[in-house]
């Protein structure tokens, strides 16, 4: 994980995972609309996944 991506995931979660695919972006965007903390957690989980 890049430090810049982690900071970006904390400030604006959907922008940090924009290159991970459209589905991931939509899921994180919807989680962020539901609340800031679920969006941050989801973005950090996607960024921390070694298979992607």
C-alpha positions as CSV (number, residue, x, y, z in Angstrom):
1,X,0.0,0.0,0.0
2,X,1.2,3.4,-0.9
3,X,1.0,6.1,1.8
4,X,-0.6,8.5,-0.6
5,X,-3.4,6.0,-1.3
6,X,-4.0,5.5,2.4
7,X,-4.3,9.2,3.0
8,X,-6.5,9.5,0.0
9,X,-8.7,6.6,1.3
10,X,-9.1,8.5,4.5
11,X,-10.0,11.8,2.9
12,X,-12.1,10.6,-0.1
13,X,-12.4,6.8,-0.3
14,X,-13.8,6.4,-3.9
15,X,-10.9,8.3,-5.4
16,X,-8.3,6.1,-3.8
17,X,-9.5,2.9,-5.6
18,X,-10.5,4.4,-9.0
19,X,-8.0,2.2,-10.8
20,X,-9.3,-1.0,-9.2
21,X,-12.3,-1.3,-11.4
22,X,-15.8,0.2,-11.9
23,X,-17.5,-2.3,-9.5
24,X,-15.1,-1.5,-6.7
25,X,-15.6,2.2,-7.3
26,X,-19.4,2.0,-7.2
27,X,-19.4,-0.1,-4.0
28,X,-17.1,2.2,-2.2
29,X,-19.0,5.2,-3.5
30,X,-22.3,3.7,-2.1
31,X,-20.6,2.9,1.2
32,X,-19.3,6.4,1.5
33,X,-22.8,7.8,0.8
34,X,-24.1,5.6,3.7
35,X,-21.4,7.0,6.0
36,X,-17.8,8.1,5.8
37,X,-16.4,5.4,8.1
38,X,-17.8,2.4,6.0
39,X,-16.3,3.9,2.9
40,X,-12.9,4.3,4.5
41,X,-13.0,0.7,5.8
42,X,-14.0,-0.7,2.5
43,X,-11.4,1.3,0.6
44,X,-8.6,0.2,3.0
45,X,-9.8,-3.5,2.6
46,X,-9.6,-3.2,-1.2
47,X,-6.2,-1.5,-1.1
48,X,-4.9,-4.1,1.3
49,X,-6.0,-7.1,-0.8
50,X,-2.8,-8.7,-2.2
51,X,-4.7,-10.5,-5.0
52,X,-5.6,-7.3,-6.8
